[in-house]
Amino acid sequence: MADLLPGHGVPWVRKAREQALERFRALGFPTLRDEDWKYTSVALIEKRHFAPTAGTPEAAPEEVLAAHRFPDLDADVLVFVGGRFAPQLSRLGRLPEGAMVCSLAELLERGAEPLVPYFGSEAPAGPFAAMNTAFASDGAFVHLRRGVKLPRPLHLLFIATGGERAAHLRHLVLAEEGAEAVVIEHYVGVAGAVAFTNTLTQISVGPGAAVEHVKLQQEDGKTVHMAGIHAEQRRDSRFVSHSMALGAQLARNDITVTLNAEGCEATLNGLYLVGGRQHVDHHTRIDHAKPHGTSREYYRGVLDGAARGVFNGRVVVHPGAQKTDAEQTNNNLVLSRDAEVDTKPQLEIYADDVKCAHGATVGQLDADMLFYLRSRGLGEVAARNLLTYAFANDVINRIGLKPLRIRLEEFVIGRLPEGESIRELV
């Protein structure tokens, strides 16, 4: 299989893959005895035999493509099917001078120098990150030179086709000083697809640069999705992460941000909306490594059926990181007796002149609010739906792209029982 992976003929790429495979063998799959995995079993991955990604992109049903494009959004689109770039399905307009957007596999084949500091460096290290380096088949590469701004959002669409295949996808976003970009990382699947998606995204935000990253996970309910998003910021930069976990049977997102210079601003915004026996896990870590950094974290979960949600948010204020301003909240709405939430907000503060706060809630719909809405003429189902929609929409409204917000609002309404009953009210 190794000779089918991009870059196999490039010595440094081959060595990075071999070393990563050794790291994975040494680490093994995490178990419930590991503190960071105590609520999330990956036995589902170990029990199944997921075949490697095919050497060429598979066919994607037209209805899947049509359903997951954003027709009202003026965006450049790169489509990946079954873990491989599909140029015939993609649409990339004219880019400004100093901007490069392409398939990662293409650069690996050439042994491109910009990849050297990143490919083979999994920060933080872990078994799925090591597995990603060892078997990465493709992904997106975005490089913006100093002062370059992407004129349109970049929509990266990844389609899982099933057949018990594994897709290991690697993405790299490099925004140099003053650069700006909006990147949508969107995962979907063919109905009934049984697949394993393992993705790793590395983002470097240079001095004064701004990157807004949207992770939209809508894969089929039989898919396993493991993901890492790791960002590093330089002086006076801005980074915004939106993580929308709406699909898959088992999903895990590890999101880390390092504010590695003064004046950095970071916002982590997330929503998980799950039902049935879905399991979704978010582990976040924000490192304030230097003074005068600001971070905000807003995560909300809506759980129904026998679903389970896990949130572990950790904020670390390092020694010397004075004047840090950090806030973190995790709110969860449980709609059934069998749904379960495990939430663990954490603050570690090693500086004495800071402003930090955190909190978490788990609860049901407010009985007084339900009574109020029903007294105004709404039926019980419509009243419950309206409150649930408003709870989720608090997170959705933080996304800057209106067409994407509208699409997510429609998705939430579609997931509610008799959701049409509130469409005219919102």
Beta strands, then each sheet from edge to edge (+ up, - down):
strand 1: 76-81
strand 2: 84-85
strand 3: 99-103
strand 4: 140-144
strand 5: 154-160
strand 6: 165-175
strand 7: 180-189
strand 8: 195-205
strand 9: 210-217
strand 10: 224-233
strand 11: 238-245
strand 12: 250-259
strand 13: 265-274
strand 14: 279-288
strand 15: 294-303
strand 16: 308-317
strand 17: 325-334
strand 18: 340-349
strand 19: 355-363
sheet 1: 2+ 1- 5- 7- 9- 11- 13- 15- 17- 19-
sheet 2: 3+ 4- 6- 8- 10- 12- 14- 16- 18-
end
